[in-house]
Amino acid sequence: MNFNKDFYKQEKAAVIELIKNSHDWDNTEGFIADGIINPDIYENQQLKVLVILAESYGYDECCMIEIENQADDDILGLGSSTVQTPRKIATLLWLLFKSLEKGEKIAWDDFPSLFSISDVNYKELQSTLLKIAWINVKKASKCCDNGTKQAYGDITRHSYKNQEILTRQINSIVPDLVIACSNPVIESVNDMGLLGDDIQEVKWKVQINSNGQKIIYLNHPSYISDWGYEGVYRIFEMIYDSLNIDSTPSNN
C-alpha cells in the first residue's frame, strides 16, 4: 500500500474526532493532534518513518494542538534544553536521512554533536523532524507538574483504549520504517497486531512484517546508556544496514 496524502488527511480528521470523543479534551485532558508533521514533505521521502512513543507532556490544558502547526514554531519542544526525546530521535534520523542523501553511511568521525543546543543544530534537527510521522499511544497529554516518568499500566490501558485510533493512524501513514520506543508501547501495539504479523518483542533488531515494513523496538530515549552518541550511532548503523533500497541522493 502506498501513501496517499488525501486519504491521510481524511483519516486524520476522523481520528481527531475520535480522540475528542474519548476524553475530556477541552477541560483537563488536552492533546496534541499527532501524526505526520509535514505531509507535503513526508510524501516525497524515499524512506517514510513513523516514530511511536507513549505520551506527550504539557499539552494537558491546551485543548488541541495541531502537530502540523508546530513546524512554524518549535516541533515537540525540540528547542528546549530540558526536552531530550525529540532531540535524541531527530539525531538518529538525521544520520539516517543524511546517509540516504549522500548514498553512503555517515562515518562515526563525521557524526556532529547534535545533542548540544545551538541555532545550527536546531535548524538541522527541525528539518529532520519535518520528514517524519510521530504518534503517541496515549492521546491525553500529561501535566508536566506530575513528572515525566511513565506509568506503565496507564500507558497500556490508553493504548488498548485507542486501538481504532492507532489502527487508522498507522494504516494512513503507511510507513516503511516504524521505530517503537518503550516497553508498554511495543507490548500493547504488537499485541493488537498493529505492527503486522510475526513481530517479536525483541529490542535492537530490525524485523520485517508481512507488508514489507521494517520494525525496530528500542528503549525509551530517556535511557542514557542506549541513547548517548555511541548508542544512537549503533541504532543508526543497524537500521541503515538493514535497508535494501536505492540510496540515490535526494533534494528533499
LINBELJO-V332026 format. One record per helix or strand of 3 or more residues. SS is the DSSP state (H for helix, E for strand). FROM is the first residue (numbers start at 1). LEN is the number of residues. If there is no record, write none. Layout:
ss:SS from:FROM len:LEN
ss:SS from:FROM len:LEN
//
This chain:
ss:H from:5 len:16
ss:E from:31 len:3
ss:H from:39 len:4
ss:E from:49 len:5
ss:E from:64 len:3
ss:H from:67 len:6
ss:H from:75 len:3
ss:H from:85 len:18
ss:H from:108 len:3
ss:H from:119 len:11
ss:E from:133 len:4
ss:H from:144 len:3
ss:H from:152 len:10
ss:H from:163 len:11
ss:E from:177 len:5
ss:H from:183 len:9
ss:E from:206 len:3
ss:E from:214 len:5
ss:H from:224 len:4
ss:H from:229 len:14
//
